[in-house]
Structures are given as C-alpha cells and as structure tokens.
Amino acid sequence: MHFDSKLLNKIKTWTLDISAFFAISINTLLIVLIITKSPKSIGAYKHLMIYIAVLELTYAIAYVAEKPDVFTKDSDFLIITNTKESLFPVTLSIWLDVVFIGFYGLSISLLAVHFIYRYLAITNSELLNSFSNWKLILWLLFPILNAGIWIMAGAVIFAATEDSDRFVKQFYLPTKKNGTKFEDLYYGGPFYYLTNRNGEFYINWIAFKGTGIVLTLIILSFSTMLYFGLKGYDTMKELMKVTSVSQKYKNLQSQLFNALVFQTIIPVFLMHIPATAIYFSIFIYSSTEILGEILSFSIAMYPALNPLPTIFIVKSYKQAVTGKYERLGSFVVEQGE
C-alpha cells in the first residue's frame, strides 16, 4: 500500500504539535487541580496522580521535540529517530529513542500500582501506610525497574545489526523525501526474520527472546491490574451498602476508581491494542507501514486524552473547571448586554 509521504508527514507533524499543545495544557491543569482542589481524604493517592500527570507532561514535550517515527513492515517494528530533526543533541536524542520504548512498560506498570493503591484504599488496609512519605518511592521503583528492562531490551536486545541496517536502507529510507541520510538515523525494535548479506532468510531468535521478556512484564502488569481491579470492584459494591461510612467518602472512592478504569481503557485502545496487532503481524511476516502510522497517531493522542477522565469524573476537579467556564460565560453575557 502506497501513501503520499509528504502529505502524511505534514499531517503527522500537525497531529503531534496539536496533541502536544493539548497534552501540556491539560496535564498542567490537572496538576494544579490535584494540588489545589483535592479533598483531604484522598491521601497519598494525590502524589501518585501528580506522578503520572508529570510523566505524561514530560512525555508529550519530549515526543513533540524528538518526533520519533514508528515504522512497521514485514517482520519489523521499529522506533526510529532522525537526529537531524530532533531538537535535542545527538546523544540525548539517541537515548530518548529507547526511553520511548521504556515508557510503554512504565505506563502499564504504573497503572498496576494505581490499582493496588485503590484496592488498599477501598478496603482501608494497613498496607496503605506503605504509600506514605518516603515509602511511596519504594512502590515507584517497580515501574521504574520495569521501564529499565524495556529500555535495556530496546538498546541491547533489539539493537541494530548489519542485516537490519540493510533492511532500513532498502525499505525505510525510500519513504523519506526530505533528504534523510542513514547516518542520521537511530532505531530500535524487533526484527523476527531477516535476510543476511548472501540473501539467505533466517529467524532472528534473539528478537523472540527479547519479546518473551517484555511480554512477561506485560502479562504481570495486566494480571495485577485485572486482579486488584476485580477485587476493588467487588469491594466497592460492598462499601456502597455500608451505612456507617459517609456518603461523601463513598462517592470519592467511587469517582477515583471509575477515573482509574477509564485511564486504563484509554492507553489500552490507543497503545496496547495497536501494538499487539503489530506484534502479531510481524510474527506472521505480514506487517504493513499503515500499522505503524496508526500507532504513531494514537500514541500522540494518548497524553492529551488520558487526564480527561480524572478531571471530569472526580467531582471537586470537575466543579473547579466547569465553575470557571460558567463564570466566564456569565461575564461574557453581561458584557454583551
């Protein structure tokens, strides 16, 4: 399937820039709301929400400045950086390429920690104290370690080889009409099947091993989310029946749990399902460039959309935002009269 590469690159650039603007604006708003409008009973969860909002804010800034390219074809799934187009120095630009790979693992493991906290909060467990003060850092080490393994996979296991370089030169460079040189590119990602310099086709087993490692991490994170999500849902239903607990407390716990569920659904549809489709397609040697382009667009939208459930589901945040717009609307009407 062929595309007008110049038009596609322009659309992609516009999408990245617009998405980054909204991502930066919305996540900044959310951070302000969390700091100034959070109920006292929200506890240490406030710090977890700030952590993920800052992470998405940083990711949006880095993504639009770096503008990595997702390229998929046959059996490859690559994150490619053109160091000449990046706003960062070459060394930092190269490291950011693999950091973007690490963000995938960081995001799902961080959501798993959120589900654990929400369950402990709903059950009022003594283990909730392990999220207090400096001990919160210990919980955050799990997502950071997860991301580190993903980064190591991208930088070492999925690193470029002579045969993958030949593939990139043959199939990726011709899609660029802006004078891109191979020497300016840095990339990482799995190649399941390759052809050597003699034209002999072979299975790249190290890529399968690397995929096995990151797949194990994905399964662990999703299993944790599913386990604590279901237990949290069941406990939430029981909590709503308890008359000794204030309705205000019940409502807050319900709002935070529902917001977390939606914050999980958004990356699942924007990142994890498209990425899973790509992994399946490269396994059967049938991936196409359009799959990579779809993932590029959906990843760009992720940091702009993900904060919205928290803003519009948590009552205190929603009232702060809608109240300002209502006052602004009244002011405009008065001025018009």
C-alpha positions in Angstrom: 0.0 0.0 0.0 1.4 3.4 -1.1 0.9 6.8 0.6 1.8 10.3 -0.2 4.7 10.5 2.2 5.0 14.3 2.1 1.3 14.8 3.0 1.4 12.1 5.6 4.5 13.6 7.2 2.7 17.0 7.3 -0.4 15.5 8.9 1.7 13.6 11.4 3.6 16.8 12.3 0.4 18.8 12.8 -1.1 16.0 14.8 1.9 15.8 17.1 2.0 19.6 17.6 -1.7 20.0 18.3 -1.7 16.9 20.5 1.3 18.2 22.4 -0.3 21.6 23.0 -3.4 20.0 24.5 -1.4 17.4 26.4 0.8 20.1 28.0 -2.2 22.3 28.7 -4.5 19.6 30.1 -1.8 17.9 32.2 -0.7 21.2 33.7 -4.3 22.0 34.5 -4.7 18.5 36.2 -1.6 19.0 38.3 -2.9 22.4 39.5 -6.3 20.8 40.3 -4.7 17.9 42.2 -2.6 20.3 44.3 -5.3 22.9 45.0 -8.7 21.1 44.8 -8.1 17.6 46.1 -10.2 16.5 49.2 -8.1 15.8 52.3 -9.4 12.2 52.3 -7.7 11.5 49.0 -4.4 10.9 50.9 -1.2 9.8 49.3 -3.0 8.9 46.1 -2.6 12.6 45.3 1.1 12.0 44.8 0.5 9.1 42.5 -1.8 11.2 40.4 0.7 14.0 40.2 3.4 11.5 39.3 1.5 10.2 36.3 0.5 13.7 35.2 4.1 14.9 35.3 5.2 11.8 33.4 2.6 12.4 30.6 3.5 16.1 30.5 7.2 15.3 30.2 6.4 12.6 27.6 4.4 15.0 25.5 7.2 17.6 25.5 9.9 15.1 24.6 7.7 13.4 22.0 7.0 16.5 20.0 10.6 17.7 20.3 12.0 14.3 19.2 9.3 13.3 16.8 10.2 9.6 16.7 8.9 7.6 13.7 7.1 4.2 14.1 8.0 2.0 11.1 6.5 -1.4 10.5 7.0 -3.7 7.5 7.1 -7.5 7.1 8.7 -8.6 10.4 10.0 -5.3 11.8 8.5 -3.0 14.5 10.9 0.0 14.8 11.1 3.3 16.7 13.3 5.5 14.5 14.8 8.9 15.4 16.2 11.3 12.9 18.8 13.1 15.0 19.0 16.0 12.5 15.3 16.7 13.0 15.3 16.3 16.8 15.6 19.5 18.9 17.9 17.6 21.3 21.7 17.0 21.0 22.5 13.8 19.2 23.5 11.7 22.3 20.3 12.7 24.1 18.2 12.1 21.0 19.6 8.6 20.7 18.8 7.8 24.4 15.3 9.2 24.0 14.6 6.8 21.3 14.9 3.8 23.7 13.3 5.8 26.5 10.2 6.0 24.4 10.2 2.2 24.3 10.6 2.2 28.1 7.6 4.5 28.5 5.4 1.7 27.2 6.5 -0.6 30.1 6.4 2.3 32.6 2.8 3.3 31.8 1.3 -0.2 32.3 3.2 -1.0 35.4 2.4 2.4 36.9 -1.3 1.7 36.3 -0.9 -1.6 38.1 0.5 0.3 41.2 -2.6 2.6 41.0 -4.9 -0.4 41.1 -3.1 -1.8 44.1 -3.5 1.6 45.9 -7.1 1.9 45.0 -7.9 -1.5 46.4 -6.0 -0.9 49.6 -7.8 2.5 50.0 -11.2 0.9 49.5 -10.5 -1.8 52.0 -8.8 0.6 54.4 -5.9 -1.8 54.6 -3.0 -1.2 57.0 -0.7 -1.7 54.0 -2.0 1.7 52.8 0.7 3.2 55.1 3.3 1.8 52.8 2.4 4.6 50.3 3.1 7.3 52.9 6.0 9.7 52.9 9.3 8.3 51.6 7.9 4.7 51.4 6.0 5.8 48.2 9.4 5.8 46.4 9.6 2.0 47.0 6.4 1.5 45.2 7.5 3.7 42.3 10.7 1.6 42.0 8.6 -1.2 40.4 7.5 0.9 37.4 11.0 2.4 37.1 12.6 -1.1 37.1 10.0 -2.3 34.6 10.9 0.7 32.3 14.6 0.0 32.7 14.2 -3.6 31.4 12.2 -2.3 28.4 15.0 0.3 27.8 17.6 -2.4 28.0 15.7 -4.5 25.6 15.4 -1.6 23.1 19.1 -0.6 23.5 20.7 -4.1 23.6 18.4 -7.0 22.6 16.6 -5.1 19.8 19.7 -3.1 18.8 20.6 -2.6 15.1 22.6 -5.2 13.2 24.2 -5.2 9.8 21.3 -7.1 8.4 18.7 -4.8 10.0 20.6 -1.8 8.7 20.4 -3.2 5.2 16.6 -3.6 5.6 16.2 0.0 6.8 18.2 1.4 3.9 16.2 -0.6 1.4 12.6 0.0 2.8 12.6 2.9 5.2 14.8 5.5 3.5 12.9 5.5 0.2 9.8 6.6 2.2 11.5 9.8 3.2 11.6 12.5 0.6 13.4 15.1 2.7 17.0 14.1 2.1 17.2 11.9 5.2 20.6 10.1 5.4 21.0 6.7 7.1 23.9 8.1 9.2 21.4 10.4 10.9 19.1 7.6 12.0 19.0 5.7 15.2 16.5 2.9 15.7 15.5 0.0 18.0 12.9 -2.7 17.8 12.4 -6.3 17.0 13.1 -8.0 13.7 11.7 -11.5 13.8 13.0 -12.6 10.4 15.9 -11.2 8.4 18.0 -11.8 5.3 21.8 -11.9 5.5 24.3 -10.4 3.0 24.1 -13.6 0.9 20.3 -13.3 0.6 19.6 -16.2 3.0 16.5 -15.9 5.1 16.8 -16.7 8.8 14.9 -16.5 12.1 16.2 -13.9 14.5 15.9 -15.8 17.7 17.3 -13.1 19.9 14.3 -10.9 18.9 11.9 -13.6 20.1 13.8 -13.9 23.4 13.5 -10.1 23.9 9.8 -10.2 23.1 9.4 -13.0 25.6 11.0 -10.8 28.3 8.8 -7.8 27.7 5.7 -10.0 27.1 6.3 -11.5 30.6 6.3 -7.9 32.1 3.2 -7.0 30.2 1.3 -10.1 31.5 2.5 -9.4 35.1 1.2 -5.8 34.9 -2.1 -6.6 33.3 -2.6 -9.6 35.7 -2.1 -7.2 38.6 -4.5 -4.7 37.2 -7.1 -7.3 36.5 -6.8 -9.0 39.9 -6.9 -5.8 42.0 -9.4 -4.2 39.6 -11.9 -7.0 40.1 -11.3 -7.2 43.8 -11.7 -3.5 44.0 -14.9 -3.5 42.1 -16.4 -6.2 44.4 -15.3 -4.4 47.5 -16.7 -1.1 46.1 -20.1 -2.7 45.7 -20.0 -3.9 49.4 -18.8 -0.5 50.5 -21.8 1.2 49.0 -24.1 -1.0 51.2 -22.3 0.0 54.4 -24.3 2.6 56.3 -21.6 3.5 58.8 -19.4 5.1 56.1 -20.2 8.6 55.0 -21.8 9.1 51.5 -19.1 11.7 50.7 -16.3 9.1 51.3 -18.2 6.5 49.2 -18.6 8.9 46.4 -14.9 9.9 46.4 -13.7 6.3 46.3 -16.2 5.5 43.5 -15.1 8.5 41.5 -11.4 7.7 41.8 -11.9 4.1 40.9 -14.0 4.9 37.9 -11.5 7.5 36.7 -8.7 4.9 37.0 -10.7 2.4 35.0 -11.1 5.0 32.2 -7.4 5.9 32.5 -6.7 2.3 31.8 -9.1 1.9 28.9 -7.6 4.9 27.0 -4.0 3.5 26.7 -5.3 0.0 26.1 -7.1 1.2 22.9 -4.6 3.9 21.9 -1.3 2.0 22.6 -1.6 -1.6 23.7 -4.2 -3.0 21.2 -2.4 -1.3 18.2 1.0 -2.5 19.4 -0.3 -6.1 20.0 -1.7 -6.1 16.4 1.7 -5.1 15.2 3.5 -7.8 17.1 1.1 -10.4 15.7 1.6 -9.0 12.2 5.4 -9.1 12.4 5.2 -12.6 13.8 3.4 -13.8 10.7 5.6 -11.7 8.4 2.8 -9.5 7.1 3.1 -6.1 8.8 2.5 -3.0 6.7 3.5 0.6 7.1 -0.1 1.7 7.8 0.0 -0.1 11.1 3.0 1.9 12.3 1.3 5.1 11.1 -1.8 4.3 13.1 0.2 3.7 16.2 2.1 7.0 15.7 -1.2 8.9 15.6 -2.7 7.1 18.5 0.4 7.5 20.7 0.4 11.2 20.0 -3.2 11.5 21.3 -2.6 9.4 24.5 -1.1 12.1 26.8 -3.8 14.6 25.8 -6.8 12.3 26.4 -5.6 10.3 29.4 -6.0 13.2 32.0 -9.6 13.9 31.0 -11.4 11.1 33.0 -9.8 12.3 36.2 -10.8 15.9 35.5 -14.4 15.2 34.6 -15.1 12.2 36.9 -13.7 13.5 40.2 -16.3 15.9 41.4 -14.0 18.5 43.1 -11.9 18.8 39.9 -15.0 18.9 37.6 -16.6 21.6 39.7 -13.5 23.7 39.6 -13.2 23.5 35.8 -16.9 23.8 34.9 -17.4 26.6 37.5 -14.8 28.7 35.9 -16.3 28.3 32.5 -19.8 29.1 33.9 -18.4 32.3 35.5 -16.6 33.2 32.2 -19.9 32.6 30.3 -21.8 34.8 32.7 -19.2 37.5 32.3 -19.4 37.4 28.5 -23.2 37.6 28.6 -23.1 40.6 31.0 -20.6 42.4 28.8 -22.8 41.7 25.7 -25.8 43.3 27.5 
